[in-house]
């Protein structure tokens, strides 16, 4: 089983929204063979609580406008360290970079295939990496 076209579209929109708010280390996994509750995970991180909230807000708005999707569940918003947005087809994890390092969700899902992200997301990440290196 592989992620549905709808899940792939939601991943694309969520990843682009996260990149627009300067989220770091954006990745997506097709977890449909491992989980029955969702098809894909999107993981990204931010350097502070305020940025976590900004990324979450942008993802929610863009998914609502571009994909007519609203989360059925939202967890962790009050603390602003790790916010989970459940859209049934996909689950988005926006983590403070310290929490991302500590919990290392990538390690749990490393055997799942990654979902290719849009070129714009990859280019934004490359530009930020070049800027950080200077």
PAGUKOL-992728 format. One record per residue: residue number from 1; residue in three letters; x, y, z of N, C-alpha, C in turn. Coordinates in nm, 4 decimals, padded with zeros to 6 digits, always signed. Layout:
N
   num   residuo        n.u        n.v        n.w       ca.u       ca.v       ca.w        c.u        c.v        c.w
   NUM       ala          X          Y          Z          X          Y          Z          X          Y          Z
...
This chain:
134
   num   residuo        n.u        n.v        n.w       ca.u       ca.v       ca.w        c.u        c.v        c.w
     1       unk   +00.0840   -00.1178   +00.0000   +00.0000   +00.0000   +00.0000   +00.0887   +00.1245   +00.0000
     2       unk   +00.0496   +00.2240   -00.0737   +00.1239   +00.3499   -00.0741   +00.0296   +00.4649   -00.0413
     3       unk   +00.0894   +00.5769   -00.0084   +00.0102   +00.6952   +00.0260   -00.0800   +00.7337   -00.0908
     4       unk   -00.1986   +00.7793   -00.0581   -00.2950   +00.8198   -00.1607   -00.2503   +00.9499   -00.2273
     5       unk   -00.3095   +00.9768   -00.3439   -00.2807   +01.1027   -00.4124   -00.3197   +01.2213   -00.3251
     6       unk   -00.4299   +01.2081   -00.2530   -00.4741   +01.3150   -00.1628   -00.3688   +01.3399   -00.0549
     7       unk   -00.3148   +01.2343   +00.0020   -00.2113   +01.2503   +00.1045   -00.0873   +01.3185   +00.0470
     8       unk   -00.0472   +01.2796   -00.0724   +00.0703   +01.3395   -00.1367   +00.0466   +01.4884   -00.1607
     9       unk   -00.0737   +01.5245   -00.2031   -00.1066   +01.6656   -00.2251   -00.1021   +01.7436   -00.0932
    10       unk   -00.1562   +01.6867   +00.0132   -00.1512   +01.7530   +00.1436   -00.0073   +01.7689   +00.1921
    11       unk   +00.0756   +01.6688   +00.1695   +00.2179   +01.6774   +00.2043   +00.2822   +01.7939   +00.1304
    12       unk   +00.2541   +01.8053   +00.0008   +00.3126   +01.9126   -00.0806   +00.2758   +02.0496   -00.0245
    13       unk   +00.1470   +02.0696   +00.0011   +00.1005   +02.1992   +00.0515   +00.1612   +02.2284   +00.1889
    14       unk   +00.1606   +02.1300   +00.2777   +00.2154   +02.1495   +00.4125   +00.3650   +02.1806   +00.4074
    15       unk   +00.4388   +02.1103   +00.3239   +00.5832   +02.1328   +00.3135   +00.6130   +02.2716   +00.2580
    16       unk   +00.5388   +02.3137   +00.1567   +00.5596   +02.4476   +00.1011   +00.5267   +02.5553   +00.2040
    17       unk   +00.4191   +02.5357   +00.2793   +00.3816   +02.6325   +00.3830   +00.4899   +02.6405   +00.4901
    18       unk   +00.5408   +02.5260   +00.5324   +00.6469   +02.5236   +00.6336   +00.7723   +02.5939   +00.5820
    19       unk   +00.8082   +02.5681   +00.4580   +00.9264   +02.6322   +00.3991   +00.9085   +02.7836   +00.3913
    20       unk   +00.7880   +02.8279   +00.3602   +00.7617   +02.9720   +00.3518   +00.7798   +03.0416   +00.4859
    21       unk   +00.7630   +02.9697   +00.5948   +00.7839   +03.0252   +00.7290   +00.9199   +02.9854   +00.7863
    22       unk   +01.0090   +02.9428   +00.6973   +01.1484   +02.9136   +00.7313   +01.1671   +02.7972   +00.8274
    23       unk   +01.0792   +02.6994   +00.8210   +01.0987   +02.5769   +00.8986   +01.2231   +02.5047   +00.8474
    24       unk   +01.2874   +02.4317   +00.9346   +01.4096   +02.3593   +00.9000   +01.3826   +02.2096   +00.8874
    25       unk   +01.4709   +02.1435   +00.8136   +01.4718   +01.9968   +00.8046   +01.3334   +01.9386   +00.7748
    26       unk   +01.2718   +01.9876   +00.6696   +01.1389   +01.9397   +00.6318   +01.1547   +01.8065   +00.5592
    27       unk   +01.0874   +01.7051   +00.6112   +01.0886   +01.5739   +00.5466   +00.9489   +01.5137   +00.5556
    28       unk   +00.9232   +01.4194   +00.4674   +00.7936   +01.3510   +00.4688   +00.8168   +01.2025   +00.4452
    29       unk   +00.7396   +01.1224   +00.5165   +00.7485   +00.9770   +00.5047   +00.6134   +00.9187   +00.4677
    30       unk   +00.6167   +00.8186   +00.3828   +00.4984   +00.7386   +00.3520   +00.4925   +00.6278   +00.4571
    31       unk   +00.3993   +00.6410   +00.5505   +00.3877   +00.5447   +00.6606   +00.2675   +00.4524   +00.6423
    32       unk   +00.2122   +00.4515   +00.5221   +00.0884   +00.3763   +00.4977   +00.1045   +00.2259   +00.5170
    33       unk   +00.2240   +00.1731   +00.4962   +00.2455   +00.0297   +00.5188   +00.2623   -00.0038   +00.6671
    34       unk   +00.2978   +00.0956   +00.7469   +00.3233   +00.0738   +00.8892   +00.2043   +00.1077   +00.9781
    35       unk   +00.1248   +00.2048   +00.9352   +00.0139   +00.2537   +01.0175   -00.1170   +00.2496   +00.9397
    36       unk   -00.2239   +00.2189   +01.0084   -00.3550   +00.2228   +00.9426   -00.4248   +00.3563   +00.9659
    37       unk   -00.3722   +00.4376   +01.0563   -00.4406   +00.5618   +01.0926   -00.4077   +00.6796   +01.0021
    38       unk   -00.2999   +00.6712   +00.9250   -00.2622   +00.7809   +00.8365   -00.1728   +00.7278   +00.7254
    39       unk   -00.1594   +00.8071   +00.6196   -00.0751   +00.7673   +00.5069   +00.0650   +00.8266   +00.5125
    40       unk   +00.0757   +00.9479   +00.5696   +00.2044   +01.0168   +00.5629   +00.2278   +01.1023   +00.6865
    41       unk   +00.3558   +01.1186   +00.7174   +00.4003   +01.2110   +00.8214   +00.4813   +01.3209   +00.7546
    42       unk   +00.4610   +01.4431   +00.7994   +00.5480   +01.5547   +00.7635   +00.6154   +01.5985   +00.8928
    43       unk   +00.7472   +01.6080   +00.8901   +00.8241   +01.6521   +01.0061   +00.9000   +01.7786   +00.9690
    44       unk   +00.8989   +01.8759   +01.0589   +00.9807   +01.9951   +01.0394   +01.0111   +02.0550   +01.1753
    45       unk   +01.1074   +02.1451   +01.1783   +01.1452   +02.2049   +01.3057   +01.1628   +02.3550   +01.2914
    46       unk   +01.1622   +02.4208   +01.4066   +01.1789   +02.5654   +01.4135   +01.2678   +02.5972   +01.5329
    47       unk   +01.3317   +02.7126   +01.5273   +01.4329   +02.7446   +01.6282   +01.3773   +02.7983   +01.7593
    48       unk   +01.2495   +02.8388   +01.7620   +01.1920   +02.8892   +01.8869   +01.0407   +02.8671   +01.8878
    49       unk   +00.9804   +02.8863   +02.0044   +00.8370   +02.8596   +02.0207   +00.7517   +02.9465   +01.9289
    50       unk   +00.7888   +03.0721   +01.9146   +00.7126   +03.1635   +01.8287   +00.7146   +03.1163   +01.6832
    51       unk   +00.8302   +03.0717   +01.6381   +00.8384   +03.0233   +01.5007   +00.7601   +02.8937   +01.4838
    52       unk   +00.7609   +02.8072   +01.5847   +00.6788   +02.6855   +01.5784   +00.5338   +02.7246   +01.5530
    53       unk   +00.4838   +02.8218   +01.6291   +00.3444   +02.8652   +01.6123   +00.3204   +02.9255   +01.4744
    54       unk   +00.4159   +03.0043   +01.4251   +00.4010   +03.0651   +01.2926   +00.3951   +02.9586   +01.1837
    55       unk   +00.4791   +02.8575   +01.1946   +00.4785   +02.7479   +01.0969   +00.3450   +02.6742   +01.1026
    56       unk   +00.2983   +02.6437   +01.2225   +00.1703   +02.5741   +01.2394   +00.0567   +02.6556   +01.1784
    57       unk   +00.0532   +02.7854   +01.2088   -00.0537   +02.8710   +01.1558   -00.0529   +02.8732   +01.0033
    58       unk   +00.0655   +02.8823   +00.9442   +00.0760   +02.8868   +00.7981   +00.0328   +02.7542   +00.7357
    59       unk   +00.0732   +02.6442   +00.7944   +00.0327   +02.5132   +00.7423   -00.1188   +02.4997   +00.7476
    60       unk   -00.1780   +02.5345   +00.8617   -00.3239   +02.5234   +00.8744   -00.3963   +02.6102   +00.7720
    61       unk   -00.3506   +02.7340   +00.7574   -00.4172   +02.8247   +00.6632   -00.4048   +02.7763   +00.5198
    62       unk   -00.2855   +02.7361   +00.4808   -00.2642   +02.6928   +00.3421   -00.3392   +02.5638   +00.3115
    63       unk   -00.3411   +02.4698   +00.4055   -00.4163   +02.3465   +00.3811   -00.5661   +02.3752   +00.3721
    64       unk   -00.6136   +02.4699   +00.4513   -00.7553   +02.5065   +00.4456   -00.7885   +02.5721   +00.3113
    65       unk   -00.7047   +02.6653   +00.2672   -00.7322   +02.7402   +00.1446   -00.7045   +02.6570   +00.0196
    66       unk   -00.5889   +02.5927   +00.0136   -00.5462   +02.5244   -00.1086   -00.5989   +02.3821   -00.1218
    67       unk   -00.6303   +02.3183   -00.0099   -00.6702   +02.1773   -00.0170   -00.8024   +02.1491   +00.0536
    68       unk   -00.8686   +02.2539   +00.1009   -00.9965   +02.2394   +00.1710   -00.9861   +02.1352   +00.2828
    69       unk   -00.8783   +02.1455   +00.3604   -00.8532   +02.0490   +00.4678   -00.8417   +02.1214   +00.6013
    70       unk   -00.9040   +02.0639   +00.7016   -00.8949   +02.1158   +00.8383   -00.8490   +02.0021   +00.9285
    71       unk   -00.7671   +02.0342   +01.0282   -00.7218   +01.9266   +01.1170   -00.8370   +01.8727   +01.2008
    72       unk   -00.8387   +01.7415   +01.2170   -00.9396   +01.6804   +01.3040   -00.8920   +01.6814   +01.4489
    73       unk   -00.7618   +01.6983   +01.4665   -00.7055   +01.7044   +01.6011   -00.5783   +01.7880   +01.5986
    74       unk   -00.5589   +01.8609   +01.7062   -00.4395   +01.9437   +01.7221   -00.3888   +01.9215   +01.8640
    75       unk   -00.2615   +01.8913   +01.8768   -00.2023   +01.8648   +02.0089   -00.0789   +01.9518   +02.0284
    76       unk   -00.0571   +01.9981   +02.1518   +00.0666   +02.0651   +02.1885   +00.0754   +02.2123   +02.1570
    77       unk   -00.0328   +02.2713   +02.1113   -00.0253   +02.4111   +02.0682   +00.0042   +02.5064   +02.1840
    78       unk   -00.0488   +02.4781   +02.2999   -00.0291   +02.5677   +02.4148   +00.1189   +02.5800   +02.4508
    79       unk   +00.1890   +02.4679   +02.4518   +00.3302   +02.4700   +02.4890   +00.4176   +02.5258   +02.3772
    80       unk   +00.3804   +02.5009   +02.2534   +00.4548   +02.5534   +02.1399   +00.5888   +02.4876   +02.1161
    81       unk   +00.6092   +02.3697   +02.1707   +00.7364   +02.2997   +02.1524   +00.7243   +02.1888   +02.0486
    82       unk   +00.6113   +02.1234   +02.0466   +00.5862   +02.0154   +01.9515   +00.4366   +02.0160   +01.9242
    83       unk   +00.4012   +02.0614   +01.8071   +00.2604   +02.0684   +01.7697   +00.2335   +01.9604   +01.6661
    84       unk   +00.1289   +01.8848   +01.6904   +00.0863   +01.7785   +01.6000   -00.0467   +01.8206   +01.5382
    85       unk   -00.0538   +01.8167   +01.4058   -00.1768   +01.8452   +01.3325   -00.2191   +01.7177   +01.2612
    86       unk   -00.3351   +01.6663   +01.2953   -00.3850   +01.5415   +01.2370   -00.4917   +01.5738   +01.1334
    87       unk   -00.4608   +01.5437   +01.0076   -00.5533   +01.5638   +00.8965   -00.6075   +01.4305   +00.8446
    88       unk   -00.5973   +01.3261   +00.9217   -00.6339   +01.1889   +00.8861   -00.5433   +01.1336   +00.7771
    89       unk   -00.5422   +01.1941   +00.6574   -00.4554   +01.1453   +00.5498   -00.3080   +01.1667   +00.5818
    90       unk   -00.2795   +01.2776   +00.6501   -00.1418   +01.3059   +00.6921   -00.1429   +01.3561   +00.8366
    91       unk   -00.0289   +01.3415   +00.9010   -00.0065   +01.3999   +01.0329   +00.1186   +01.4862   +01.0209
    92       unk   +00.1065   +01.6117   +01.0644   +00.2175   +01.7063   +01.0575   +00.2732   +01.7257   +01.1981
    93       unk   +00.4044   +01.7113   +01.2115   +00.4740   +01.7354   +01.3377   +00.5628   +01.8583   +01.3193
    94       unk   +00.5357   +01.9638   +01.3946   +00.6215   +02.0822   +01.3945   +00.6854   +02.0877   +01.5326
    95       unk   +00.8172   +02.0719   +01.5360   +00.8875   +02.0609   +01.6637   +00.9908   +02.1717   +01.6810
    96       unk   +01.0076   +02.2139   +01.8049   +01.1213   +02.2978   +01.8403   +01.2449   +02.2139   +01.8093
    97       unk   +01.3494   +02.2768   +01.7579   +01.4656   +02.1982   +01.7138   +01.5266   +02.1138   +01.8259
    98       unk   +01.5201   +02.1604   +01.9508   +01.5724   +02.0792   +02.0615   +01.4890   +01.9524   +02.0808
    99       unk   +01.3576   +01.9652   +02.0715   +01.2701   +01.8484   +02.0835   +01.2887   +01.7546   +01.9650
   100       unk   +01.3104   +01.8117   +01.8492   +01.3319   +01.7300   +01.7293   +01.4557   +01.6429   +01.7466
   101       unk   +01.5604   +01.7019   +01.7994   +01.6834   +01.6263   +01.8230   +01.6624   +01.5199   +01.9307
   102       unk   +01.5958   +01.5571   +02.0383   +01.5761   +01.4655   +02.1502   +01.4897   +01.3451   +02.1110
   103       unk   +01.3755   +01.3701   +02.0462   +01.2827   +01.2612   +02.0152   +01.3187   +01.1855   +01.8878
   104       unk   +01.3896   +01.2475   +01.7973   +01.4428   +01.1825   +01.6761   +01.3402   +01.0928   +01.6066
   105       unk   +01.2277   +01.1516   +01.5694   +01.1232   +01.0734   +01.5022   +01.1720   +01.0085   +01.3733
   106       unk   +01.2685   +01.0716   +01.3081   +01.3232   +01.0125   +01.1856   +01.3764   +00.8726   +01.2102
   107       unk   +01.4310   +00.8514   +01.3276   +01.4851   +00.7194   +01.3621   +01.3747   +00.6140   +01.3650
   108       unk   +01.2570   +00.6528   +01.4125   +01.1451   +00.5589   +01.4195   +01.0927   +00.5198   +01.2819
   109       unk   +01.0990   +00.6132   +01.1880   +01.0365   +00.5924   +01.0569   +01.1383   +00.5756   +00.9450
   110       unk   +01.2643   +00.5521   +00.9790   +01.3702   +00.5456   +00.8782   +01.3492   +00.4357   +00.7742
   111       unk   +01.2732   +00.3318   +00.8082   +01.2498   +00.2238   +00.7127   +01.1350   +00.2533   +00.6171
   112       unk   +01.0637   +00.3606   +00.6414   +00.9533   +00.3996   +00.5530   +01.0090   +00.4823   +00.4374
   113       unk   +00.9488   +00.4690   +00.3202   +00.9968   +00.5493   +00.2072   +00.9697   +00.6980   +00.2297
   114       unk   +01.0643   +00.7788   +00.1888   +01.0413   +00.9230   +00.1980   +00.9562   +00.9665   +00.0791
   115       unk   +00.8835   +01.0738   +00.0995   +00.8007   +01.1311   -00.0065   +00.8772   +01.2506   -00.0613
   116       unk   +00.9022   +01.2534   -00.1915   +00.9759   +01.3668   -00.2488   +00.9004   +01.4978   -00.2254
   117       unk   +00.9750   +01.5987   -00.1848   +00.9164   +01.7296   -00.1602   +00.9308   +01.8168   -00.2845
   118       unk   +00.8469   +01.9175   -00.2971   +00.8554   +02.0060   -00.4140   +00.9926   +02.0727   -00.4245
   119       unk   +01.0308   +02.1035   -00.5453   +01.1595   +02.1681   -00.5711   +01.1735   +02.2979   -00.4918
   120       unk   +01.0660   +02.3733   -00.4785   +01.0725   +02.5004   -00.4051   +01.1132   +02.4783   -00.2596
   121       unk   +01.0703   +02.3694   -00.2003   +01.1058   +02.3380   -00.0615   +01.2537   +02.3012   -00.0535
   122       unk   +01.3005   +02.2214   -00.1478   +01.4423   +02.1821   -00.1485   +01.5324   +02.3033   -00.1726
   123       unk   +01.4903   +02.3938   -00.2624   +01.5702   +02.5133   -00.2904   +01.5765   +02.6053   -00.1691
   124       unk   +01.4652   +02.6215   -00.0991   +01.4629   +02.7063   +00.0203   +01.5580   +02.6514   +00.1261
   125       unk   +01.5593   +02.5201   +00.1431   +01.6491   +02.4577   +00.2408   +01.7947   +02.4786   +00.2007
   126       unk   +01.8244   +02.4654   +00.0732   +01.9614   +02.4838   +00.0253   +02.0066   +02.6285   +00.0450
   127       unk   +01.9184   +02.7241   +00.0200   +01.9531   +02.8652   +00.0391   +01.9815   +02.8951   +00.1859
   128       unk   +01.8992   +02.8419   +00.2760   +01.9226   +02.8644   +00.4188   +02.0544   +02.8006   +00.4621
   129       unk   +02.0860   +02.6841   +00.4086   +02.2117   +02.6173   +00.4436   +02.3313   +02.6994   +00.3953
   130       unk   +02.3204   +02.7547   +00.2750   +02.4294   +02.8390   +00.2238   +02.4446   +02.9646   +00.3092
   131       unk   +02.3325   +03.0235   +00.3483   +02.3362   +03.1439   +00.4317   +02.3972   +03.1170   +00.5677
   132       unk   +02.3680   +03.0017   +00.6240   +02.4220   +02.9656   +00.7556   +02.5722   +02.9388   +00.7482
   133       unk   +02.6190   +02.8922   +00.6327   +02.7604   +02.8590   +00.6172   +02.8464   +02.9840   +00.5997
   134       unk   +02.7848   +03.0941   +00.5621   +02.8634   +03.2158   +00.5361   +02.8971   +03.2904   +00.6608
